[in-house]
Amino acid sequence: MPITNEQVAGHAFLRQLYADPYYPDHVVDKGKAILLRLCRRIEAERPADLANLYVLTHAATDEFNLLEAEFEAAGSEIETVAREEIAEDFWFVSSAYGFSDADAEELIATREW
């Protein structure tokens, strides 16, 4: 299912990670895919409120938790720069779908990175 939100469709997810050779593109691609799946779920399920949005963002955050091992296997990790970039993209997604009042920390509350 293609993304219908034009703001999201035109967004360069995880841009800083792609620009830094410390983060392997093949692993960053998986992170981008997680964020795009989150967008598709939001469009399909249309969460009515923040509580429902947080269920979706927590599931996506859990996927990033699993991705940490792949970063490490590739000689990288989800450290400060990556954490901030990922968190900013979660907030971008929530804002683009009308949840600009979302708590940035709550969006990724289940993170282990």
PEHU-V96987 format. One record per helix or strand of 2 or more residues. SS is the DSSP state (H for helix, E for strand). FROM is the first residue (numbers start at 1). LEN is the number of residues. If there is no record, write none. Layout:
# PEHU-V96987
ss=SS from=FROM len=LEN
ss=SS from=FROM len=LEN
This chain:
# PEHU-V96987
ss=H from=6 len=4
ss=H from=15 len=5
ss=H from=25 len=21
ss=H from=50 len=24
ss=H from=80 len=17
ss=H from=104 len=4
